[in-house]
Amino acid sequence: MTDAVDSAVEALFEGKIVSLNCLAPGTRARAVHLLEDKLQQYGFKTRVVDASDLLEQKPRRVLRDLADSFGEARIRVVLVRDLEDVLSGDNRSALDKVLIGIVAQDEKLDDRTRLVFVSTPRDRDLPGPSEGARERCIPFVPTWLDGAERPADLMAACGGHSHLLEAANVDDAATAVQAASTLQILAPRLVAGLRSTDQHQRLLRISRRPSLWKDEDVSLQPVVYRRKDGRAELTPCFVGAVEDLFVGSLWPSRDRSRSSVRMSVRINRETHVRWADPYLSDPSIDLNVLALFLDEVFDRCDSLERLDLLSRVPKNGGASFASEFQSEVCRRWHDRPWLPRVTWRVFDRRTRRPSEPNIDLHDRHLLLMNRAECFALPPADRLIGRRAVTNESDSVVDFRATRSVVAQTWDTSALLTLTNN
């Protein structure tokens, strides 16, 4: 039994809200099973629900069904798994009504009820009615899920995080090099589950120089591990695979594939993204190369349902630029399967009416419209690998302020009618 599970049970006894953070895919069901078994040993009545299933019923119906299933149990625990897949979508508010009903102890769910979120650290920042509940969560990270003896060289490669070997189906006969190569496939998903502010900054410092272990570093596992000398260091199998994925690190240079991985890490499970860059429609941008970049982004972000592109008419663009550019985009992209999910507007500051706000599009931003996150990005020609990166990186910026400015530009821009849209 893991230390994290034991600690989570103690926190539930104390009436706290628990967040079971499982970054590695394939380990959440196992973690929930271990916690559920432990809770039942102590006489807890448990109910495991998928976040997506909660959305199929009305909030009050969910609360009533939960109360009926618990009966007169002394202490009840609701374990909500796969939270990230729903809170990133348009149905976030409906789910939050259910969660806040549980947390607020609805008349049918009294103070004997406990709540466990099974999610990632990044999901604690998502807006919504239950945002305060998620912020109050006590996070626990299970690091030893199977308890099985694994070869010493494999354990060293994964920094003692044996559940990584299970998640990646690494056989005991594999060498440490083979294991590391397999485990690196998990790196983007793991980094995407971490908070883009404080956790990425902490990882940047650790990647440059191992640092004295802090209590909060447990939520960075398994990307980091605790050495015997009490210092935090990148897990060996991830060295060379995660450093250019952190917010604030140098953006990959002339590497379209690696750049698209970083973009997908920022997008994570978001369904609606707005990418504003004045030079997306500049003649220096090769539309074919941009399409290849978007091929990879859409392939990695399977939940991305809508991508808004916002650019500006070039300085030498004439009055007919929008229609001519529209024709060129349609000609180049007509066979792309993701085209129906793309909306493109082009802003022309010369056509602004006197009654419209005096705004312009200067910076490059990636807005996650449901997660309420925003990142300042390098220019598009660097992102698609057409020009070398010098010192360009990305950074977290205020979502509300940026959304307001970008929205005004979006509303006053010409809409391109793309084929199949």
C-alpha positions in Angstrom: 0.0 0.0 0.0 1.4 3.4 -0.9 2.2 6.1 1.6 0.1 8.5 -0.5 -3.0 6.3 -0.1 -2.5 6.0 3.6 -2.1 9.7 4.0 -5.1 10.3 1.8 -7.2 8.1 4.1 -6.0 10.1 7.2 -7.0 13.4 5.5 -10.5 12.0 4.7 -10.9 11.0 8.3 -10.2 14.6 9.2 -12.9 15.8 6.8 -10.6 17.3 4.2 -11.0 17.3 0.4 -8.4 15.1 -1.2 -6.9 15.4 -4.7 -5.2 12.2 -5.9 -2.8 13.4 -8.5 -1.9 10.7 -11.1 0.1 12.2 -13.9 1.0 9.0 -15.7 -1.7 7.6 -17.9 -2.9 4.1 -17.1 -2.3 4.5 -13.3 -5.5 6.2 -12.2 -7.7 3.2 -12.2 -5.1 1.4 -10.1 -4.7 4.3 -7.7 -8.5 4.5 -7.3 -8.7 0.8 -6.6 -6.0 0.9 -3.9 -7.7 3.9 -2.2 -11.1 2.3 -2.4 -9.9 -0.9 -0.9 -8.2 1.0 1.9 -11.3 3.1 2.7 -13.5 0.0 2.8 -11.1 -1.6 5.3 -11.8 1.3 7.6 -15.6 1.1 7.1 -16.0 3.9 4.6 -18.8 3.6 2.1 -17.4 4.5 -1.4 -18.8 5.4 -4.7 -16.5 5.9 -7.8 -17.9 8.0 -10.6 -16.5 9.2 -13.9 -16.7 12.9 -14.4 -18.2 12.4 -17.9 -21.0 10.3 -16.4 -22.0 13.1 -14.0 -22.8 15.3 -17.0 -25.4 12.9 -18.3 -27.8 13.7 -15.4 -29.1 16.8 -13.8 -27.1 17.9 -10.7 -29.9 17.3 -8.2 -30.6 13.9 -9.6 -26.9 13.0 -9.2 -26.9 14.2 -5.5 -30.1 12.2 -4.8 -28.7 9.0 -6.4 -25.5 9.4 -4.4 -27.5 9.8 -1.2 -29.7 6.8 -1.9 -26.6 4.6 -2.7 -24.9 5.6 0.5 -27.8 4.8 2.8 -27.0 5.2 6.5 -23.2 4.6 6.1 -21.1 6.3 8.8 -18.7 8.0 6.4 -19.3 8.3 2.6 -16.6 9.0 0.0 -17.3 10.1 -3.6 -14.3 9.5 -5.8 -14.5 11.6 -9.0 -12.0 10.4 -11.7 -11.1 11.7 -15.1 -11.8 15.3 -14.0 -9.5 16.9 -16.5 -11.3 15.5 -19.5 -14.5 17.3 -18.6 -13.3 20.5 -16.9 -11.5 21.5 -20.1 -14.7 21.4 -22.1 -17.8 23.5 -22.6 -19.8 21.5 -20.0 -17.6 22.6 -17.1 -20.3 24.6 -15.5 -22.8 21.8 -15.3 -20.2 19.4 -13.7 -19.1 22.1 -11.3 -22.7 22.4 -10.1 -22.6 18.7 -9.1 -19.3 19.0 -7.4 -20.1 22.1 -5.5 -23.3 20.4 -4.4 -21.3 17.6 -2.9 -18.8 19.9 -1.3 -21.4 22.2 0.1 -23.2 19.3 1.7 -26.6 19.3 0.0 -29.5 18.5 2.2 -29.3 14.9 1.1 -25.5 14.7 1.6 -24.6 15.7 5.2 -21.2 16.3 6.8 -20.4 12.6 6.7 -19.7 12.9 3.0 -16.1 13.2 1.7 -14.9 14.1 -1.7 -11.8 12.9 -3.7 -10.8 14.4 -7.0 -8.7 12.2 -9.2 -7.0 14.6 -11.5 -3.8 16.6 -12.2 -2.2 19.6 -10.4 -3.1 21.8 -13.4 -6.8 21.2 -13.0 -6.8 22.9 -9.6 -6.5 26.2 -11.4 -9.6 25.7 -13.6 -12.3 28.3 -13.1 -15.8 27.5 -12.0 -18.1 27.1 -8.9 -15.9 24.3 -7.4 -12.7 26.2 -8.0 -12.5 27.0 -4.3 -13.0 23.4 -3.4 -10.2 22.3 -5.7 -7.9 24.9 -4.3 -8.5 23.6 -0.8 -7.7 20.0 -1.9 -4.9 18.2 -0.1 -2.8 16.7 -3.0 -1.3 13.2 -2.8 0.8 11.6 -5.4 1.0 7.8 -5.5 4.5 6.8 -6.4 4.5 3.0 -5.6 1.4 1.6 -7.1 2.2 -2.1 -7.7 4.8 -2.8 -4.9 6.4 -5.4 -7.2 10.1 -6.0 -7.2 11.6 -4.7 -10.5 15.2 -5.0 -11.7 17.5 -2.4 -10.1 18.6 -0.8 -13.4 14.9 -0.2 -14.4 14.1 1.2 -11.0 17.1 3.6 -11.3 16.0 4.7 -14.8 12.5 5.6 -13.5 13.7 7.2 -10.3 11.9 4.6 -8.2 8.5 5.4 -9.8 7.6 1.8 -10.5 4.1 2.7 -11.8 5.8 4.3 -14.8 7.1 0.9 -15.9 3.6 -0.5 -15.6 2.0 2.4 -17.4 4.4 2.1 -20.3 4.4 -1.8 -20.3 8.1 -2.0 -19.8 9.2 -5.6 -19.5 11.7 -6.7 -16.8 13.9 -8.0 -19.6 14.3 -4.5 -21.1 17.6 -2.6 -20.6 17.7 0.7 -18.9 18.3 2.4 -22.2 15.2 0.7 -23.8 13.1 1.6 -20.7 14.1 5.2 -20.9 13.3 5.4 -24.6 9.8 3.9 -23.9 9.1 6.1 -20.9 10.0 9.3 -22.7 6.8 8.9 -24.7 4.9 9.7 -21.5 6.8 13.0 -21.0 4.5 15.4 -22.8 1.4 14.2 -21.1 3.1 14.3 -17.7 4.3 17.9 -18.2 0.9 19.0 -19.5 -0.7 17.9 -16.2 1.5 20.3 -14.2 0.6 23.9 -13.4 2.1 26.3 -15.9 3.2 28.9 -13.3 4.9 27.8 -10.2 5.5 24.1 -11.0 7.1 24.8 -14.4 9.4 27.4 -12.8 10.4 25.0 -10.1 11.1 22.3 -12.8 13.2 24.8 -14.7 15.4 25.4 -11.7 15.7 21.7 -10.9 16.6 20.9 -14.5 19.5 23.3 -14.4 20.7 22.2 -11.0 19.4 19.6 -8.5 17.7 21.5 -5.6 17.0 20.6 -1.9 13.8 18.7 -1.8 10.7 20.7 -0.8 7.4 19.2 0.5 5.5 20.5 -2.6 7.9 18.7 -4.9 5.9 15.5 -4.3 3.3 16.9 -6.8 6.1 17.1 -9.4 6.6 13.3 -9.3 7.2 11.3 -11.5 8.9 14.1 -13.5 11.3 14.4 -10.6 12.5 12.1 -7.9 14.1 12.5 -4.5 17.7 11.5 -4.4 19.2 9.7 -1.3 21.0 13.0 -0.4 17.6 14.7 -0.1 17.8 16.7 -3.4 15.2 16.9 -6.1 16.4 16.0 -9.6 14.8 15.2 -13.0 13.9 11.5 -13.2 16.7 9.9 -15.3 14.5 8.6 -18.0 13.1 12.1 -18.7 16.4 13.9 -19.0 16.6 15.3 -22.5 12.9 14.8 -23.1 11.2 17.4 -20.9 13.5 20.4 -20.6 12.2 22.2 -23.7 8.6 21.6 -22.6 8.7 23.9 -19.6 7.2 27.4 -19.7 10.0 29.8 -19.9 12.6 27.5 -21.4 14.0 28.2 -24.9 11.5 27.3 -27.6 12.7 24.4 -29.9 14.6 25.9 -32.9 13.9 24.7 -36.4 12.2 21.6 -35.1 8.6 21.6 -36.2 7.8 18.3 -34.6 9.2 19.2 -31.2 7.6 22.6 -31.5 4.2 21.0 -32.1 4.7 18.8 -29.0 5.3 21.9 -26.9 2.2 23.5 -28.3 0.1 20.4 -27.5 1.4 20.5 -23.9 0.1 24.0 -23.6 -3.3 23.1 -25.1 -3.6 19.9 -23.1 -7.2 18.8 -23.1 -8.7 22.2 -24.1 -11.5 22.0 -26.6 -11.5 25.7 -27.8 -8.2 27.5 -28.6 -7.6 30.9 -30.0 -4.2 31.6 -31.6 -3.6 35.3 -32.3 -0.5 36.2 -34.3 -0.4 39.2 -36.6 2.0 37.5 -39.0 0.1 34.2 -39.5 -1.1 35.7 -42.8 2.2 37.3 -43.7 3.8 36.3 -47.0 6.8 35.0 -45.1 4.6 32.2 -43.6 4.5 29.1 -45.9 0.9 27.9 -45.6 2.0 24.3 -46.5 4.4 24.3 -43.6 1.8 25.8 -41.3 -0.6 23.1 -42.3 2.0 20.4 -41.5 2.4 22.0 -38.0 -1.4 22.0 -37.5 -1.5 18.4 -38.7 0.7 17.4 -35.7 -1.1 19.7 -33.2 -4.5 18.2 -34.1 -3.1 14.7 -34.1 -1.8 15.2 -30.5 -4.8 17.2 -29.2 -7.6 14.8 -30.0 -10.1 16.9 -27.8 -9.5 20.1 -29.7 -12.8 20.9 -31.3 -12.3 24.5 -32.4 -9.2 26.5 -33.4 -9.6 30.2 -34.0 -6.7 31.9 -35.9 -6.4 35.7 -35.8 -3.9 37.6 -38.0 -3.4 40.9 -39.6 -3.4 42.3 -43.1 0.3 42.8 -44.0 1.4 46.4 -44.5 1.7 46.0 -48.2 -1.7 44.2 -48.4 -4.3 45.8 -50.6 -8.1 46.2 -50.1 -8.6 42.7 -51.7 -6.1 41.0 -49.5 -8.7 39.1 -47.3 -10.5 37.6 -50.3 -7.2 36.7 -52.1 -5.7 35.2 -48.9 -8.9 33.2 -48.4 -8.7 31.7 -51.8 -5.0 30.7 -51.2 -5.8 29.1 -47.9 -8.7 27.1 -49.4 -6.5 26.0 -52.3 -3.7 24.8 -50.0 -5.8 23.3 -47.2 -8.9 22.0 -48.9 -8.1 18.3 -48.1 -7.2 18.8 -44.4 -9.5 16.8 -42.2 -9.3 19.3 -39.4 -10.3 22.3 -41.7 -14.0 22.3 -40.5 -12.7 23.0 -37.0 -10.7 26.1 -38.0 -12.1 29.6 -38.0 -9.8 32.3 -39.4 -10.2 36.1 -39.2 -8.0 38.8 -40.6 -7.7 42.2 -39.0 -7.2 45.3 -41.1 -6.6 48.4 -39.0 -7.2 50.7 -42.0 -10.9 49.8 -42.2 -11.6 50.7 -38.6 -14.7 52.8 -38.2 -14.6 55.9 -36.0 -17.0 54.4 -33.5 -14.8 51.3 -33.1 -12.1 51.0 -30.4 -8.6 52.0 -31.5 -7.1 48.6 -31.1 -4.3 46.7 -32.9 -2.8 43.3 -32.8 0.8 43.4 -31.7 1.6 40.4 -29.6 1.2 36.6 -30.1 -1.0 34.8 -27.8 -2.5 31.3 -27.3 -5.8 31.5 -25.4 -7.4 28.4 -23.9 -11.0 29.6 -23.8 -12.5 27.1 -21.4 -9.5 26.6 -19.1 -9.0 30.4 -18.9 -5.3 30.2 -19.5 -3.2 32.4 -21.8 0.4 32.1 -23.0 2.5 34.6 -24.9 4.2 32.8 -27.8 7.2 33.3 -30.1 6.3 34.4 -33.7 4.6 31.9 -35.9 7.6 31.5 -38.2 9.7 30.3 -35.2 6.9 27.9 -34.1 6.6 26.2 -37.5 10.4 26.0 -37.9 10.9 28.4 -40.7 13.3 30.6 -38.8 15.8 29.8 -36.1 14.9 30.7 -32.5 17.3 33.1 -30.8 16.1 33.8 -27.3 12.4 33.3 -27.8 10.3 31.5 -25.2 6.7 31.5 -23.9 5.2 32.9 -20.8 2.0 32.9 -18.8 0.0 36.1 -19.2 -3.2 37.4 -17.7 -6.1 35.7 -19.4 -8.9 38.1 -18.8 -7.0 41.2 -20.0 -5.7 39.5 -23.1 -9.0 37.9 -23.9 -10.7 41.3 -23.8 -8.2 42.9 -26.3 -8.1 39.9 -28.6 -11.9 39.7 -28.5 -12.3 43.3 -29.7 -9.9 42.6 -32.5 -11.7 39.4 -33.4 -15.1 41.0 -33.6 -13.8 43.7 -35.9 -12.0 41.4 -38.3 -12.9 39.9 -41.6 -14.1 36.3 -41.5 -12.5 34.0 -44.0 -14.9 31.5 -45.5 -12.9 28.3 -45.6 -13.8 25.3 -47.8 -15.9 22.7 -45.9 -16.6 25.1 -43.0 
